[in-house]
Amino acid sequence: MTESLQPEPGPTTERYEVFHTDCAARDMVGHVTSRWGVWVLIALRPDGLRFHELRDSIRGVSEKMLAQTLRALVQDGLVWRTVEPTAPPQVTYGLTEFGLEIREPLLDLFDRINRRLVPAGASGTAEGR
């Protein structure tokens, strides 16, 4: 009796489909973890920020990259967008409930990194080094 060395394929779970190139979650993960996606999700609040407030709070981001990042996050359902019909239009962005869920582990990640970079009891910030 010959047994195969290959494990029997088990039931596929959606959790692992992310490793396949055609997985829809890959695009969203790419948007969230893009260079500016992480910073947008951390900077935004549920009550919203105007475009220029968000741009000013994320140092180094260009208006073009911020607009592209916001467009992707809005399409993914992580960020909401409202436009007030004024001249010029006032555009406000905020986190959806899903965006808030995604933001929490990002904040936890940065808290952990910050604790590691700044020794307990040390004065100053990691930026000052």
Contacts in CASP RR format, 6 or more apart in sequence:
PFRMAT RR
TARGET T0000
AUTHOR 0000-0000-0000
METHOD contacts of the structure
MODEL  1
MTESLQPEPGPTTERYEVFHTDCAARDMVGHVTSRWGVWVLIALRPDGLR
FHELRDSIRGVSEKMLAQTLRALVQDGLVWRTVEPTAPPQVTYGLTEFGL
EIREPLLDLFDRINRRLVPAGASGTAEGR
17 23 0 8 1.000
17 25 0 8 1.000
18 25 0 8 1.000
18 26 0 8 1.000
18 29 0 8 1.000
27 76 0 8 1.000
28 76 0 8 1.000
28 78 0 8 1.000
31 37 0 8 1.000
31 69 0 8 1.000
31 72 0 8 1.000
31 73 0 8 1.000
31 76 0 8 1.000
31 78 0 8 1.000
32 38 0 8 1.000
32 41 0 8 1.000
32 73 0 8 1.000
32 76 0 8 1.000
32 78 0 8 1.000
32 102 0 8 1.000
34 69 0 8 1.000
34 72 0 8 1.000
35 65 0 8 1.000
36 58 0 8 1.000
36 61 0 8 1.000
36 65 0 8 1.000
36 66 0 8 1.000
36 69 0 8 1.000
37 69 0 8 1.000
37 73 0 8 1.000
38 106 0 8 1.000
39 58 0 8 1.000
39 61 0 8 1.000
40 54 0 8 1.000
40 58 0 8 1.000
40 66 0 8 1.000
40 69 0 8 1.000
40 70 0 8 1.000
40 73 0 8 1.000
40 79 0 8 1.000
41 73 0 8 1.000
41 78 0 8 1.000
41 79 0 8 1.000
41 95 0 8 1.000
41 99 0 8 1.000
41 102 0 8 1.000
41 103 0 8 1.000
41 106 0 8 1.000
42 103 0 8 1.000
42 106 0 8 1.000
42 107 0 8 1.000
42 110 0 8 1.000
43 49 0 8 1.000
43 54 0 8 1.000
43 57 0 8 1.000
43 58 0 8 1.000
44 54 0 8 1.000
44 79 0 8 1.000
44 93 0 8 1.000
44 94 0 8 1.000
44 95 0 8 1.000
44 103 0 8 1.000
45 94 0 8 1.000
45 95 0 8 1.000
46 94 0 8 1.000
46 95 0 8 1.000
46 100 0 8 1.000
47 94 0 8 1.000
48 92 0 8 1.000
48 93 0 8 1.000
48 94 0 8 1.000
48 95 0 8 1.000
49 57 0 8 1.000
49 92 0 8 1.000
49 93 0 8 1.000
49 94 0 8 1.000
50 90 0 8 1.000
50 91 0 8 1.000
50 92 0 8 1.000
50 93 0 8 1.000
51 66 0 8 1.000
51 67 0 8 1.000
51 70 0 8 1.000
51 91 0 8 1.000
51 92 0 8 1.000
51 93 0 8 1.000
54 66 0 8 1.000
54 70 0 8 1.000
54 93 0 8 1.000
55 61 0 8 1.000
55 63 0 8 1.000
55 66 0 8 1.000
58 66 0 8 1.000
61 69 0 8 1.000
70 79 0 8 1.000
70 81 0 8 1.000
70 93 0 8 1.000
73 79 0 8 1.000
74 80 0 8 1.000
74 81 0 8 1.000
74 93 0 8 1.000
77 96 0 8 1.000
77 98 0 8 1.000
77 99 0 8 1.000
78 95 0 8 1.000
78 96 0 8 1.000
78 98 0 8 1.000
78 99 0 8 1.000
78 102 0 8 1.000
79 93 0 8 1.000
79 94 0 8 1.000
79 95 0 8 1.000
79 96 0 8 1.000
79 99 0 8 1.000
80 93 0 8 1.000
80 94 0 8 1.000
80 95 0 8 1.000
80 96 0 8 1.000
81 91 0 8 1.000
81 92 0 8 1.000
81 93 0 8 1.000
81 94 0 8 1.000
82 91 0 8 1.000
82 92 0 8 1.000
83 89 0 8 1.000
83 90 0 8 1.000
83 91 0 8 1.000
84 90 0 8 1.000
84 91 0 8 1.000
84 92 0 8 1.000
95 103 0 8 1.000
114 126 0 8 1.000
117 126 0 8 1.000
118 124 0 8 1.000
118 125 0 8 1.000
118 126 0 8 1.000
END
